[in-house]
Amino acid sequence: MPFPGERLSTQPTDIFHLHFLTSIKEIDAADWNTLAGKDYPFMQHAFFLALEQSNSTSAITGWQPYHVVIKKCADGDDENDEESMATVAIMPLFLKDNSQGEYVFDWSWADAYQRHGMDYYPKFVTAIPFTPCPGSRICVAEDQDVGEIHRLLCQTIPQQAKKINVSSWHVLFPQQEESDALATLGIQSRIGCQYQWFNRGYTSFDDFLARFSSRKRKNIRKERQKIYDAGIEFEFLEGADIQSSHWDKFYLFYQSTYFVRGRSPYLTAQFFTEIGNSMPENLLLVMAKKDGEYIAGALSFIGADTLYGRYWGCTEEYQFLHFETCYYQGIDYCIDKGLQRFDSGAQGEHKIQRGFEPVLTCSNHWIAHTEFDQAISRFLEDEEQYIRRYQKEATAYLPFKADD
């Protein structure tokens, strides 16, 4: 059940009202976006609205919206007049009864709970659904004390979790500074590793390849040539250029990546139509065509300085088609548009040999059960040592010249 308008005070003159929203529709888009900003597309009100309206996030799918909005009364005024309160912080939150679509894996934790006769679900998750792309998770007004908001959340979320029998709270892929702040407040941290491409001032794809050792540079060129020798061409479709016929075709591609594994896709066709209408300026669709027919596609989101590769699929298999559609075409686009980073999503060690650098990601976790919290803390300490060693070793496999 919602937890509306609880009165909270951290300073004698600061009165906060914290609300849990069971739909993004309960807050005005302008109020949400003012705090979220424009740089990171996945925090846009339109993105969450598309997820809801397409039934991609709901109680049925295990992603029940429970978003946090914090409002503040001015000068200690506590008349409960919503119109006079300023919205000073927002945080996405979901009540989850599974661990699907998160990309920070806690299946073993859930299994341990079950083996001990306890319920791991429901749990609270602060995340962008189905999106393992780091970014701000707690958006605070510029004139507010960020530390004060963090303390308020770290006090209130566990309290609410205990009230409604929620086992834990997980903050997935926050910015590093957010993760560090939460860790100092007792929300223990966890690290992971992804692979991202960085623009070092390249003027062309060949300029990028000039950093590679000779043999590895030749390998990439052979991969690209293989695609063009097969007669495959590519189209870049931005924003309003993406028509309903493109979405229909792309959704077939997207579905195929799940069907081959015997699973249903996380997102519905309506989701893509919704974002096509509501946030076209953030969309790049790369479509592969052979003999006049589309055979593959990759959808990316465009941020202020970053391209976020998100979904892909194909109906015909060709060697290296995935690499060309998802990675090389995206790198070409970043270089052409001056974007500084290409975040291609979770997993994929094959990206290292193609110039995507291993970078650390983070998450934070509060566990209500004391003994499990302690056990998980020990596990995370051991895991962190392994991940840091892995990142160092993976960096050594980058294709760049030894003196670069």
C-alpha positions as CSV (number, residue, x, y, z in Angstrom):
1,M,0.0,0.0,0.0
2,P,1.2,3.6,-0.6
3,F,2.8,5.6,2.2
4,P,1.5,9.1,1.3
5,G,2.7,12.4,2.8
6,E,4.6,11.2,5.9
7,R,5.9,14.3,7.8
8,L,9.6,14.0,8.4
9,S,12.0,16.5,10.0
10,T,15.8,16.6,9.8
11,Q,16.3,20.2,10.9
12,P,14.2,22.4,13.1
13,T,13.2,24.6,10.1
14,D,13.1,21.8,7.5
15,I,9.9,19.9,7.2
16,F,9.8,17.2,4.5
17,H,6.9,15.2,3.2
18,L,7.8,11.9,1.6
19,H,5.4,10.2,-0.8
20,F,5.4,6.8,-2.4
21,L,3.7,6.8,-5.8
22,T,2.2,3.7,-7.3
23,S,2.3,5.4,-10.7
24,I,4.6,7.9,-12.4
25,K,1.3,9.6,-13.5
26,E,0.9,10.8,-9.9
27,I,3.6,13.5,-10.4
28,D,3.6,16.2,-13.0
29,A,6.1,15.5,-15.8
30,A,7.6,18.9,-15.6
31,D,8.3,18.6,-11.8
32,W,9.9,15.2,-12.3
33,N,12.0,16.3,-15.3
34,T,13.2,19.5,-13.6
35,L,15.0,17.4,-11.1
36,A,16.0,14.5,-13.5
37,G,17.5,16.8,-16.1
38,K,18.0,16.1,-19.8
39,D,21.4,14.5,-19.9
40,Y,20.5,10.9,-19.0
41,P,17.4,9.7,-21.0
42,F,16.4,6.8,-18.7
43,M,15.4,9.1,-15.9
44,Q,12.9,11.0,-18.0
45,H,9.3,11.0,-17.0
46,A,8.4,9.8,-20.5
47,F,10.5,6.7,-20.2
48,F,8.8,5.6,-17.0
49,L,5.4,6.5,-18.4
50,A,6.1,4.4,-21.5
51,L,7.0,1.5,-19.4
52,E,3.8,1.8,-17.4
53,Q,1.4,2.5,-20.3
54,S,2.8,-0.4,-22.2
55,N,2.3,-2.7,-19.2
56,S,6.1,-3.5,-19.2
57,T,6.3,-2.4,-15.6
58,S,3.4,-3.5,-13.4
59,A,2.5,-5.8,-10.5
60,I,2.0,-8.6,-13.1
61,T,5.5,-8.3,-14.5
62,G,7.0,-7.9,-11.0
63,W,7.9,-4.2,-11.4
64,Q,5.3,-2.4,-9.3
65,P,6.0,1.3,-9.3
66,Y,6.6,2.7,-5.8
67,H,8.5,5.9,-6.7
68,V,9.7,8.3,-4.1
69,V,8.9,12.0,-4.1
70,I,10.1,14.3,-1.4
71,K,8.5,17.7,-0.9
72,K,9.6,20.5,1.4
73,C,7.7,23.1,3.4
74,A,9.2,26.5,3.5
75,D,10.4,28.0,6.8
76,G,8.9,25.3,8.9
77,D,5.4,25.8,7.5
78,D,3.5,22.5,7.9
79,E,0.0,23.3,6.8
80,N,0.0,20.2,4.5
81,D,-0.8,22.5,1.5
82,E,0.5,20.5,-1.4
83,E,0.4,23.4,-3.7
84,S,2.8,25.5,-1.6
85,M,5.3,22.7,-1.2
86,A,8.4,22.4,-3.4
87,T,9.4,19.1,-4.9
88,V,13.0,18.8,-3.9
89,A,14.0,15.2,-4.6
90,I,12.8,12.1,-6.6
91,M,14.0,8.5,-6.7
92,P,12.6,5.6,-8.8
93,L,11.6,2.7,-6.7
94,F,9.9,-0.6,-7.5
95,L,8.3,-3.2,-5.4
96,K,9.5,-6.5,-6.9
97,D,8.6,-10.1,-6.6
98,N,11.4,-11.4,-8.8
99,S,14.9,-10.5,-9.8
100,Q,14.4,-10.4,-13.6
101,G,15.6,-7.5,-15.7
102,E,18.0,-6.1,-13.1
103,Y,21.5,-7.2,-14.3
104,V,22.9,-7.1,-10.7
105,F,22.4,-10.8,-9.8
106,D,21.1,-11.8,-6.4
107,W,19.5,-15.1,-7.3
108,S,21.8,-16.9,-4.9
109,W,20.6,-14.6,-2.1
110,A,17.0,-15.4,-2.9
111,D,17.9,-19.1,-2.9
112,A,19.5,-18.9,0.5
113,Y,16.5,-17.2,1.9
114,Q,14.2,-19.9,0.5
115,R,16.5,-22.7,1.9
116,H,16.1,-21.1,5.3
117,G,12.4,-21.0,5.1
118,M,12.3,-17.2,4.6
119,D,10.8,-14.9,1.9
120,Y,13.3,-12.8,-0.1
121,Y,10.5,-11.3,-2.1
122,P,9.0,-8.7,-2.2
123,K,12.0,-6.4,-2.2
124,F,12.6,-2.8,-3.0
125,V,14.6,-1.9,-6.1
126,T,15.8,1.5,-7.1
127,A,16.7,1.0,-10.8
128,I,15.9,1.7,-14.4
129,P,13.9,-1.4,-15.4
130,F,15.8,-3.6,-17.9
131,T,18.5,-1.0,-18.2
132,P,22.1,-1.7,-16.8
133,C,23.3,1.8,-17.6
134,P,24.9,3.8,-14.8
135,G,23.4,7.1,-14.0
136,S,21.9,9.2,-11.2
137,R,19.3,7.4,-9.1
138,I,18.5,10.1,-6.5
139,C,17.9,13.5,-8.1
140,V,18.0,16.5,-5.7
141,A,17.2,20.1,-6.3
142,E,20.3,22.3,-6.6
143,D,19.4,24.4,-3.6
144,Q,19.1,21.4,-1.3
145,D,21.6,19.5,0.9
146,V,22.2,16.3,-1.0
147,G,23.6,14.6,2.1
148,E,20.5,15.5,4.0
149,I,18.3,13.9,1.3
150,H,20.4,10.8,1.3
151,R,20.2,10.5,5.1
152,L,16.4,10.9,4.9
153,L,16.1,8.1,2.3
154,C,18.4,5.8,4.2
155,Q,16.2,6.2,7.3
156,T,12.8,6.1,5.6
157,I,13.1,3.4,3.0
158,P,14.2,0.7,5.5
159,Q,11.4,1.8,7.9
160,Q,8.8,1.4,5.2
161,A,10.3,-1.9,4.1
162,K,9.8,-3.3,7.6
163,K,6.3,-1.9,7.8
164,I,5.2,-3.9,4.7
165,N,7.5,-6.9,5.1
166,V,9.9,-6.1,2.4
167,S,13.2,-8.0,2.7
168,S,15.7,-5.5,1.3
169,W,16.4,-2.4,-0.7
170,H,18.7,-2.5,-3.7
171,V,20.1,0.6,-5.6
172,L,21.3,-0.6,-9.0
173,F,23.9,1.2,-11.2
174,P,24.0,4.6,-9.4
175,Q,26.7,7.1,-10.1
176,Q,29.9,6.3,-8.1
177,E,29.5,9.3,-5.8
178,E,25.9,8.3,-5.0
179,S,27.1,4.8,-4.2
180,D,29.8,6.1,-1.9
181,A,27.4,8.3,-0.1
182,L,24.9,5.5,0.5
183,A,27.7,3.2,1.7
184,T,28.8,5.7,4.3
185,L,25.1,5.6,5.5
186,G,25.1,1.8,5.9
187,I,23.7,0.7,2.5
188,Q,26.6,-1.6,1.6
189,S,28.2,-1.3,-1.8
190,R,28.9,-3.9,-4.5
191,I,30.9,-3.6,-7.7
192,G,30.6,-5.1,-11.1
193,C,32.4,-4.8,-14.4
194,Q,31.1,-3.7,-17.8
195,Y,32.8,-2.7,-21.1
196,Q,32.5,0.8,-22.6
197,W,34.0,2.6,-25.5
198,F,35.6,6.1,-25.0
199,N,36.1,8.7,-27.7
200,R,39.8,9.8,-27.5
201,G,39.2,12.6,-30.0
202,Y,38.9,10.3,-33.0
203,T,38.2,11.8,-36.4
204,S,37.1,8.5,-38.0
205,F,36.8,4.7,-37.4
206,D,40.3,4.3,-39.0
207,D,41.7,6.9,-36.6
208,F,40.3,4.7,-33.8
209,L,41.8,1.6,-35.3
210,A,45.2,3.3,-35.5
211,R,45.5,2.7,-31.7
212,F,45.2,-1.1,-32.3
213,S,48.1,-3.4,-32.8
214,S,48.5,-4.4,-36.5
215,R,47.1,-7.9,-36.2
216,K,44.1,-6.8,-34.2
217,R,43.4,-3.9,-36.5
218,K,43.3,-6.3,-39.4
219,N,40.9,-8.5,-37.6
220,I,38.4,-5.7,-37.2
221,R,38.7,-4.6,-40.8
222,K,38.1,-8.2,-41.9
223,E,35.0,-8.4,-39.7
224,R,33.6,-5.2,-41.2
225,Q,34.5,-6.2,-44.8
226,K,32.7,-9.6,-44.3
227,I,29.4,-7.8,-43.7
228,Y,29.8,-5.5,-46.7
229,D,30.8,-8.4,-48.9
230,A,27.5,-10.0,-48.0
231,G,25.7,-7.0,-49.5
232,I,24.4,-5.7,-46.1
233,E,23.8,-2.0,-45.9
234,F,22.9,0.2,-42.9
235,E,20.5,3.0,-42.2
236,F,20.6,5.5,-39.3
237,L,17.2,6.5,-38.3
238,E,16.9,9.3,-35.7
239,G,13.8,10.4,-33.8
240,A,11.0,11.4,-36.0
241,D,12.5,9.5,-39.0
242,I,11.5,6.2,-37.2
243,Q,8.1,5.3,-38.7
244,S,5.6,2.8,-37.4
245,S,6.7,0.3,-40.1
246,H,10.3,0.5,-38.7
247,W,9.0,-0.2,-35.1
248,D,7.0,-3.2,-36.3
249,K,10.1,-4.6,-38.0
250,F,12.4,-3.8,-35.1
251,Y,10.1,-5.4,-32.6
252,L,10.3,-8.7,-34.5
253,F,14.1,-8.5,-34.2
254,Y,13.8,-7.7,-30.5
255,Q,11.5,-10.6,-29.8
256,S,13.8,-13.0,-31.6
257,T,16.6,-12.5,-29.0
258,Y,14.2,-13.9,-26.4
259,F,12.4,-16.5,-28.4
260,V,15.7,-18.3,-29.2
261,R,16.2,-18.8,-25.5
262,G,12.6,-19.9,-24.9
263,R,11.6,-16.7,-23.1
264,S,9.2,-13.9,-23.5
265,P,10.5,-10.4,-24.1
266,Y,10.5,-7.9,-21.2
267,L,9.1,-5.0,-23.3
268,T,5.9,-4.9,-25.3
269,A,5.6,-3.5,-28.8
270,Q,3.6,-0.6,-27.3
271,F,6.7,0.5,-25.3
272,F,8.6,1.3,-28.4
273,T,5.7,3.1,-30.0
274,E,5.4,5.2,-26.8
275,I,9.0,6.3,-26.7
276,G,9.0,6.9,-30.4
277,N,6.2,9.5,-29.8
278,S,7.3,10.9,-26.5
279,M,11.1,11.1,-26.6
280,P,12.2,10.9,-30.3
281,E,15.2,13.2,-29.7
282,N,16.8,10.5,-27.6
283,L,16.5,7.6,-30.1
284,L,18.8,6.1,-32.7
285,L,17.7,3.1,-34.7
286,V,20.3,1.3,-36.8
287,M,18.7,-1.0,-39.3
288,A,20.6,-3.5,-41.4
289,K,19.2,-4.2,-44.9
290,K,20.0,-6.9,-47.5
291,D,18.4,-7.1,-50.9
292,G,16.0,-4.3,-50.0
293,E,14.7,-6.0,-46.8
294,Y,15.5,-5.3,-43.2
295,I,17.2,-8.2,-41.5
296,A,18.5,-6.7,-38.2
297,G,18.3,-3.7,-36.0
298,A,19.8,-2.1,-32.9
299,L,18.2,0.6,-30.8
300,S,20.3,3.1,-28.8
301,F,19.4,6.0,-26.6
302,I,21.2,9.3,-27.0
303,G,22.4,11.2,-23.9
304,A,24.2,14.5,-23.5
305,D,27.6,13.0,-24.3
306,T,26.9,9.2,-24.3
307,L,25.3,6.7,-26.7
308,Y,23.5,3.9,-24.8
309,G,23.2,0.7,-26.8
310,R,20.1,-1.1,-25.5
311,Y,18.2,-3.6,-27.7
312,W,19.0,-5.6,-30.8
313,G,17.8,-8.6,-32.9
314,C,17.9,-10.2,-36.3
315,T,15.8,-12.5,-38.5
316,E,18.8,-13.7,-40.6
317,E,22.2,-14.8,-39.2
318,Y,25.4,-13.6,-40.7
319,Q,28.9,-13.8,-39.2
320,F,29.8,-10.6,-37.4
321,L,26.4,-9.0,-38.1
322,H,25.9,-8.5,-34.3
323,F,29.2,-6.8,-33.9
324,E,28.7,-4.5,-36.9
325,T,25.1,-3.5,-36.1
326,C,25.5,-3.1,-32.3
327,Y,29.1,-1.9,-31.9
328,Y,30.9,-0.6,-35.1
329,Q,27.9,1.3,-36.4
330,G,27.5,2.9,-32.9
331,I,31.2,3.8,-32.8
332,D,30.8,5.5,-36.2
333,Y,27.9,7.4,-34.9
334,C,29.7,8.6,-31.8
335,I,32.7,9.8,-33.7
336,D,30.5,11.6,-36.2
337,K,28.4,13.3,-33.5
338,G,31.2,14.0,-31.1
339,L,29.8,11.8,-28.3
340,Q,32.4,10.9,-25.7
341,R,31.2,7.5,-24.6
342,F,29.4,4.4,-25.9
343,D,27.8,2.4,-23.1
344,S,26.9,-0.9,-24.7
345,G,25.2,-2.5,-21.7
346,A,26.0,-5.5,-19.5
347,Q,28.3,-8.4,-20.1
348,G,30.1,-9.4,-23.3
349,E,33.8,-10.1,-22.9
350,H,34.0,-10.1,-26.7
351,K,33.8,-6.3,-26.6
352,I,37.3,-6.1,-25.1
353,Q,39.0,-7.2,-28.3
354,R,37.0,-4.5,-30.1
355,G,38.2,-1.6,-28.0
356,F,35.6,-1.5,-25.2
357,E,37.4,-0.9,-21.9
358,P,36.5,-2.7,-18.7
359,V,35.0,-0.3,-16.2
360,L,33.7,-0.8,-12.7
361,T,30.0,-0.3,-12.0
362,C,28.3,-0.2,-8.6
363,S,25.2,-1.0,-6.6
364,N,24.1,-0.7,-3.0
365,H,22.2,-3.1,-0.8
366,W,20.3,-2.9,2.5
367,I,19.2,-6.3,4.0
368,A,16.7,-6.3,6.8
369,H,17.7,-9.6,8.3
370,T,20.8,-9.0,10.4
371,E,22.4,-12.4,9.9
372,F,21.9,-12.4,6.2
373,D,23.2,-8.8,6.0
374,Q,26.4,-9.9,7.7
375,A,26.8,-12.9,5.4
376,I,26.2,-10.9,2.3
377,S,28.7,-8.3,3.5
378,R,31.4,-11.0,3.8
379,F,30.5,-12.3,0.3
380,L,30.7,-8.8,-1.2
381,E,34.1,-8.2,0.3
382,D,35.5,-11.3,-1.3
383,E,33.6,-10.6,-4.6
384,E,35.1,-7.1,-4.7
385,Q,38.7,-8.4,-4.6
386,Y,37.8,-10.8,-7.5
387,I,36.1,-8.1,-9.6
388,R,39.0,-5.7,-9.2
389,R,41.5,-8.4,-10.2
390,Y,39.4,-9.3,-13.2
391,Q,39.2,-5.7,-14.4
392,K,42.9,-5.4,-14.2
393,E,43.5,-8.6,-16.1
394,A,40.8,-7.8,-18.7
395,T,42.4,-4.4,-19.3
396,A,45.6,-6.3,-20.4
397,Y,43.6,-7.9,-23.2
398,L,42.6,-4.6,-24.9
399,P,43.7,-4.5,-28.5
400,F,45.7,-1.3,-28.2
401,K,49.4,-1.0,-28.9
402,A,51.6,-1.8,-26.0
403,D,53.0,1.8,-25.8
404,D,49.5,3.4,-26.0
